[in-house]
Amino acid sequence: MAIYLTKESKVLVQGMTGGEGMKHTRRMLAAGTDVVGGVNPRKAGHTVDFDDRAVPVFGSVREGMAATGADVTVVFVPPAFAKAAVVEAADAGIGLTVVITEGIPVHDSVTFTAYAKQKGTRIIGPNCPGLITPGQSNAGIIPADITKPGRIGLVSKSGTLTYQLMYELRDIGFSTCVGIGGDPVVGTTHIDCLAAFQDDPDTELIVLIGEIGGDAEERAAAYIQEHVTKPVVGYIAGFTAPEGKTMGHAGAIVSGSSGTARAKKEALEAVGVRVGSTPTETARLVLAALQSAE
């Protein structure tokens, strides 16, 4: 089992013929992802050769879905065109849209996340590394060779911390790893992933990675207390960040005592989540929690 992405997922890549789209499509194919087409209206009808596979280019998401049965799209288009790309995918009725693009105006993100929800399309991102179900499928830019299939579900605001925890816990492995993105507005939240992992029979423990800014982790803590029975281990990035500064992600801004790493850590620990002070300590807490559950 997995959440959101399986070996049966058929993936389109919007922006496949651009530099980043080409590079990461090749990596997704190498990971076993069933990439069934790209989308570029100016290159419709062409094919792109990726090592031993020729991938067709379609003029629209709707055309690609009709021809291939695609149910996932990964967006690698520039920020100015991201809203139009997501709206097009939602209008086509695709089930999952993974928005890798960073630097999208918040107003655009608000618009397309609300529109996609109305249309029944799940958004991962924007400004995210995507998601991976190891050994099955990889939609985005997460390295596929740093872990293996296993028992841990991971949800993270941070791309690089996603990779680090995947590597540190590689001997156990993961059911699915989801990078939800660090912008102020994202389509899929910690809570969405917590609910999905809670329902996934092959996920035994959940790792939640947060960072300073906003109140997403505090809301996740409240959800865990009410709805999550599986063990959860957390890590919050940003304990040394100065107040009032945006750090890295656009959403990582602290105002007064609201949104600090300490406040998030305390909220999670108050509902029984063990929170590491470093990624390595977090990995050790995961190992201890799994051993105590056996």
Backbone torsions as a table, in degrees:
resi	resn	phi	psi	omega
1	MET	NA	167.7	179.5
2	ALA	-165.7	174.1	173.6
3	ILE	-114.5	137.2	171.7
4	TYR	69.6	-32.6	-171.5
5	LEU	-140.0	126.9	-179.5
6	THR	-135.0	178.3	178.9
7	LYS	-65.9	-18.9	177.5
8	GLU	-82.6	-10.7	-178.4
9	SER	-63.3	133.8	176.8
10	LYS	-110.5	123.4	-165.4
11	VAL	-112.5	130.7	166.0
12	LEU	-99.2	154.2	176.6
13	VAL	-124.1	109.6	174.7
14	GLN	-81.0	118.3	-173.6
15	GLY	93.9	21.1	-176.7
16	MET	-62.3	-30.7	-174.9
17	THR	-85.0	-3.4	173.4
18	GLY	-80.7	173.7	-176.3
19	GLY	-59.1	-52.7	-179.8
20	GLU	-68.2	-40.2	179.1
21	GLY	-60.9	-42.3	178.8
22	MET	-63.4	-48.6	-176.9
23	LYS	-59.6	-47.6	-174.2
24	HIS	-82.0	-24.5	171.7
25	THR	-63.3	-42.3	177.7
26	ARG	-60.3	-40.7	-179.6
27	ARG	-69.9	-38.2	177.9
28	MET	-64.7	-44.1	177.7
29	LEU	-60.4	-42.0	179.8
30	ALA	-63.3	-27.0	179.2
31	ALA	-82.8	-2.8	179.1
32	GLY	98.2	3.0	178.9
33	THR	-65.5	138.1	177.7
34	ASP	-85.5	79.6	176.0
35	VAL	-80.3	113.0	-172.2
36	VAL	-100.8	-8.3	179.2
37	GLY	177.0	163.1	171.3
38	GLY	-112.8	168.0	179.1
39	VAL	-128.9	119.9	174.6
40	ASN	-159.6	106.9	-176.3
41	PRO	-55.9	-30.5	-177.4
42	ARG	-78.4	-15.0	-177.7
43	LYS	-122.8	19.9	-179.9
44	ALA	-59.2	137.7	-179.4
45	GLY	95.6	-14.6	177.0
46	HIS	-84.4	168.2	169.1
47	THR	-126.1	154.4	177.3
48	VAL	-119.6	128.7	-179.3
49	ASP	-87.7	123.0	175.2
50	PHE	-118.8	97.4	-179.3
51	ASP	54.1	-106.2	-175.4
52	ASP	-102.9	17.1	-177.9
53	ARG	-135.2	131.8	174.6
54	ALA	-98.6	122.7	-176.3
55	VAL	-108.7	125.1	-178.5
56	PRO	-74.1	153.0	177.0
57	VAL	-110.7	130.1	-179.0
58	PHE	-110.0	160.1	-178.1
59	GLY	-80.3	-17.5	-179.6
60	SER	-156.3	164.0	175.9
61	VAL	-63.4	-41.5	-179.5
62	ARG	-60.1	-43.6	178.8
63	GLU	-63.7	-42.8	179.3
64	GLY	-64.2	-40.5	178.0
65	MET	-64.7	-42.1	-178.8
66	ALA	-63.9	-36.0	-176.0
67	ALA	-82.7	-26.6	-169.9
68	THR	-123.1	-17.0	-173.5
69	GLY	77.8	20.6	-178.9
70	ALA	-58.0	141.8	176.9
71	ASP	-126.6	2.5	178.5
72	VAL	-136.4	141.9	170.1
73	THR	-131.1	142.9	176.9
74	VAL	-114.2	128.7	-171.8
75	VAL	-102.8	116.9	176.8
76	PHE	-119.9	33.0	-177.4
77	VAL	-92.4	158.0	179.2
78	PRO	-60.8	158.2	-175.1
79	PRO	-55.1	-37.6	-176.7
80	ALA	-64.6	-23.0	-176.2
81	PHE	-110.0	2.8	-174.5
82	ALA	-66.3	-43.2	-179.2
83	LYS	-59.0	-46.1	-179.5
84	ALA	-62.5	-37.6	-180.0
85	ALA	-65.7	-42.7	-179.1
86	VAL	-69.5	-41.9	177.9
87	VAL	-61.7	-41.1	177.4
88	GLU	-59.6	-44.8	-179.8
89	ALA	-64.1	-42.0	179.1
90	ALA	-65.5	-41.2	178.3
91	ASP	-62.8	-31.0	178.7
92	ALA	-76.1	-14.1	177.7
93	GLY	85.7	22.3	179.8
94	ILE	-70.8	150.4	-173.1
95	GLY	-80.9	-33.9	-174.1
96	LEU	-139.5	128.5	176.3
97	THR	-123.1	122.1	-177.0
98	VAL	-106.5	112.3	-173.0
99	VAL	-101.4	100.9	-179.0
100	ILE	-78.1	-30.8	-172.7
101	THR	-51.3	133.4	173.0
102	GLU	-106.2	165.2	178.4
103	GLY	79.8	16.9	177.7
104	ILE	-75.9	131.8	177.3
105	PRO	-56.6	139.8	-177.0
106	VAL	-58.5	-37.3	179.4
107	HIS	-59.7	-40.2	177.7
108	ASP	-65.2	-41.8	179.9
109	SER	-63.7	-42.1	176.9
110	VAL	-58.2	-44.1	-177.1
111	THR	-65.5	-50.5	-172.6
112	PHE	-78.2	-27.8	176.5
113	THR	-68.5	-40.5	177.9
114	ALA	-66.3	-41.3	-179.2
115	TYR	-65.3	-44.2	179.9
116	ALA	-62.9	-41.3	178.0
117	LYS	-60.0	-42.8	179.0
118	GLN	-60.7	-35.4	-177.5
119	LYS	-86.2	-7.2	179.6
120	GLY	86.8	18.6	177.6
121	THR	-100.8	127.2	175.0
122	ARG	-81.4	133.5	175.5
123	ILE	-105.6	130.1	164.9
124	ILE	-105.4	125.3	-175.8
125	GLY	105.6	-162.1	7.1
126	PRO	-79.8	-176.4	179.8
127	ASN	53.1	57.0	-176.0
128	CYS	-137.9	164.6	176.1
129	PRO	-86.8	-4.7	-178.9
130	GLY	94.1	-151.5	-178.8
131	LEU	-146.4	155.7	-179.2
132	ILE	-141.4	135.0	166.7
133	THR	-109.0	99.4	-171.2
134	PRO	-53.8	135.9	179.8
135	GLY	81.2	-5.9	-178.7
136	GLN	-121.4	-60.2	-175.2
137	SER	-159.5	154.0	-177.2
138	ASN	-140.1	114.8	-178.9
139	ALA	-116.8	96.3	-179.0
140	GLY	137.6	-142.1	-171.8
141	ILE	-120.9	10.4	179.1
142	ILE	-68.2	131.2	176.3
143	PRO	-60.3	132.9	-174.1
144	ALA	-90.6	-9.9	-170.9
145	ASP	-107.3	16.1	-176.0
146	ILE	-104.4	-0.7	178.1
147	THR	-153.7	-171.7	-178.3
148	LYS	-142.1	171.1	174.9
149	PRO	-61.8	144.2	-178.8
150	GLY	-170.5	-152.6	-166.0
151	ARG	-104.5	-3.5	-172.9
152	ILE	-101.9	136.2	169.7
153	GLY	-103.3	137.1	-176.1
154	LEU	-127.5	132.1	172.9
155	VAL	-128.5	132.0	-170.8
156	SER	-147.4	142.4	169.1
157	LYS	-76.0	-29.9	-170.5
158	SER	-102.4	131.3	176.6
159	GLY	-67.9	-51.4	-175.3
160	THR	-66.1	-34.7	176.8
161	LEU	-71.1	-30.4	171.8
162	THR	-57.3	-49.0	-177.9
163	TYR	-64.0	-41.0	-177.6
164	GLN	-64.9	-44.9	179.4
165	LEU	-67.8	-36.0	175.2
166	MET	-58.7	-43.1	-178.1
167	TYR	-70.7	-43.6	-177.1
168	GLU	-65.6	-27.0	-178.6
169	LEU	-109.2	25.2	-175.1
170	ARG	-63.6	-27.3	-178.6
171	ASP	-72.4	-20.1	177.3
172	ILE	-96.6	-45.6	176.5
173	GLY	90.1	173.9	-169.6
174	PHE	-131.4	146.5	171.5
175	SER	-75.2	-60.1	173.8
176	THR	-146.5	144.5	173.6
177	CYS	-117.8	125.9	-176.6
178	VAL	-120.8	120.3	172.0
179	GLY	-96.1	106.1	-171.6
180	ILE	-83.0	-13.8	-179.3
181	GLY	96.0	155.5	-175.5
182	GLY	-111.6	13.2	178.0
183	ASP	-74.3	163.1	179.2
184	PRO	-61.7	-29.5	179.7
185	VAL	-121.9	121.8	177.1
186	VAL	-130.9	156.3	-175.5
187	GLY	-80.6	-31.5	179.2
188	THR	-123.0	131.9	-173.6
189	THR	-103.7	171.4	170.2
190	HIS	-52.6	-44.1	-176.3
191	ILE	-62.9	-42.3	177.4
192	ASP	-56.3	-45.6	-178.6
193	CYS	-71.1	-38.5	176.1
194	LEU	-57.9	-43.7	179.9
195	ALA	-63.5	-42.3	-179.3
196	ALA	-67.1	-41.8	178.4
197	PHE	-67.7	-36.6	177.0
198	GLN	-59.3	-36.0	-177.9
199	ASP	-86.6	-10.1	-177.1
200	ASP	-85.3	116.3	-175.3
201	PRO	-66.4	-19.8	-178.3
202	ASP	-93.9	-2.1	174.6
203	THR	-96.4	117.6	-177.5
204	GLU	-98.3	-25.7	-178.0
205	LEU	-146.2	147.4	-178.1
206	ILE	-116.6	132.8	172.0
207	VAL	-105.6	127.0	-179.9
208	LEU	-116.3	119.1	178.3
209	ILE	-111.0	122.5	177.9
210	GLY	-121.3	-175.2	176.3
211	GLU	-156.3	169.8	-177.9
212	ILE	-58.4	156.3	177.2
213	GLY	99.5	137.7	177.1
214	GLY	69.5	-168.6	-178.4
215	ASP	-130.3	22.3	-176.4
216	ALA	-60.7	-39.5	-177.8
217	GLU	-71.5	-36.4	176.0
218	GLU	-63.9	-40.9	177.2
219	ARG	-67.0	-36.3	176.3
220	ALA	-63.3	-39.2	178.7
221	ALA	-60.8	-43.5	178.9
222	ALA	-63.2	-37.8	179.1
223	TYR	-67.8	-42.0	179.0
224	ILE	-58.5	-43.8	-178.6
225	GLN	-59.7	-36.9	-174.6
226	GLU	-89.8	-29.6	-165.2
227	HIS	-130.0	-15.1	-172.2
228	VAL	-106.4	122.2	179.2
229	THR	-102.0	-15.4	178.7
230	LYS	-78.9	153.0	177.3
231	PRO	-64.1	141.2	178.2
232	VAL	-125.4	132.9	175.3
233	VAL	-119.7	137.3	-174.6
234	GLY	-123.7	162.0	169.9
235	TYR	-145.0	136.0	178.4
236	ILE	-119.0	123.2	177.9
237	ALA	-87.5	138.4	171.5
238	GLY	116.5	23.2	-179.1
239	PHE	-64.1	-28.1	-177.4
240	THR	-99.9	6.8	-178.4
241	ALA	-70.4	136.7	177.1
242	PRO	-71.8	146.8	-178.5
243	GLU	-67.4	147.9	175.8
244	GLY	78.3	10.7	-178.3
245	LYS	-116.2	140.7	170.9
246	THR	-82.7	126.3	-175.2
247	MET	-119.8	106.1	175.2
248	GLY	73.5	-94.8	-178.5
249	HIS	-69.9	148.4	-178.3
250	ALA	-62.1	-24.7	-178.8
251	GLY	-88.1	-4.6	-173.4
252	ALA	-90.4	70.4	178.5
253	ILE	-125.8	135.9	-176.3
254	VAL	-110.3	133.0	177.5
255	SER	-124.6	112.7	-177.2
256	GLY	61.8	-132.2	179.2
257	SER	-92.9	-5.0	-178.0
258	SER	-80.6	131.4	176.1
259	GLY	85.8	7.2	-179.8
260	THR	-76.3	157.5	178.1
261	ALA	-61.8	-39.2	-178.9
262	ARG	-64.1	-42.4	180.0
263	ALA	-63.5	-38.9	179.4
264	LYS	-68.0	-43.0	179.0
265	LYS	-59.7	-45.8	-178.8
266	GLU	-64.0	-39.0	179.5
267	ALA	-64.8	-41.3	179.8
268	LEU	-69.8	-44.2	-179.1
269	GLU	-65.1	-29.0	-179.8
270	ALA	-66.4	-20.4	179.1
271	VAL	-109.2	17.4	172.8
272	GLY	92.8	6.9	177.5
273	VAL	-82.2	128.0	174.3
274	ARG	-82.2	126.8	-173.8
275	VAL	-117.4	122.8	178.8
276	GLY	-80.8	153.1	177.8
277	SER	-89.3	-15.4	174.9
278	THR	-141.1	162.4	175.5
279	PRO	-58.2	-38.6	-179.6
280	THR	-66.5	-42.2	176.2
281	GLU	-64.1	-36.9	177.5
282	THR	-60.2	-43.1	177.6
283	ALA	-61.3	-40.2	178.5
284	ARG	-65.0	-37.6	177.5
285	LEU	-64.7	-36.6	177.0
286	VAL	-62.5	-47.3	179.7
287	LEU	-59.8	-43.4	179.7
288	ALA	-64.5	-40.7	-179.8
289	ALA	-65.8	-39.2	178.9
290	LEU	-67.9	-38.8	-180.0
291	GLN	-66.6	-38.9	-178.8
292	SER	-71.6	-22.5	179.7
293	ALA	-82.8	-14.4	-177.0
294	GLU	-81.3	NA	NA
